[in-house]
């Protein structure tokens, strides 16, 4: 039997034999301490320590909570004319719908060109955690530094050269900017393809006491489960970012409106030496590429102002709302404009009651930031756990 297979240690937790001679030599070469637990027990312990840390943080946050927390919310008997529900993706998740952006990522597969492009060019440690806002963090410089290479590949001449070709010039620009085209072209198609496959995996109704079917709703989801699970009439629901059943309309997703995002093409300001301009043609090529990057930011932005304008009458009808119930919404900055419009159109916004669901410490922190940004007083907010 090979020495590589000889087991040298027993785990102090489960007492199973582990650790081969090869592994021992590796640890010694790296100057690492010999583990006392097998891999399975190390992972289990790591998970337990993380759970303990999260629990301690939650207790600390709750101890300093400035909002009243309620155990139960009963809305079925309330006046539906004065209630507005805000429904976010947490609603679908509560009903077993695999609808997180991590699920979207997994649906693409590891070899998908869109996924590879996103993970290569989006400058976020975990772009899928807040996917929509992550789209605004495109690595501009990573593309721009390739322009000189593409100029060489397409043999782009200087503009005063008799052999200068505009076709070569624009092909070099498009080649360098191809990742932006991939995201702009493939994201809407892949996203809708995934959305239409979603369905609940549990049959119970955990929000039965909270949902008032006669009230009004703003549904940030693209799915119709408010209708199918709780029998909320379709006419009571504003599918603010689109309804997956309507194939004639594009589903809306994206980052905060970046209309003012401008690329600084001043050569003296570039961080990379490779971006410094050699001649006017190089400068013009960077300017052309910069224009395309501007198109990317505009194309991937969520045009909240346009959505609000298109639903002006609906927002006006919220003037008499006195209670807003937020269920499963992350309260991401990208959606602040909608909440601000609800407050702006309300007759007595300072007296509005906000019932907001939470699930994690992160939710509570976002609720706190949300209240401060929108000027909602702590006494107006009550939290309930889902």
Protein Blocks (a to p, Z undefined) as FASTA:
>chain_A
ZZklpcfbdcfklopaehifklmmmmmmnopacdfbdfklmmmmmmmmmmmmmmmmmmmm
mmmpcbdcdfbdcfklpcfklcccdddfklmmmnopafbfklmmmmnopmlmklmmmmmm
mccfblmlmmmlmmmmccfklmmmmmmmmmmmnopacfklmkbcfklmmmmmmmmmmmmm
mmmmmmmmmmmmmmmmgccfbfbdfklmmpcfkbccddfbfbfklmmmnopafklpccfk
opfklmkbccdeddddfklgccdfbfklpmblklpcfbfklmmmmmmmmmmmmmmmmmmp
ccfklmmmmmmmmmmmmmmpcbdcdehiahiaklmmmmmmmmmmpmblmlpccddddfbf
klmmmmmmmmmmnopafklpccddZZ
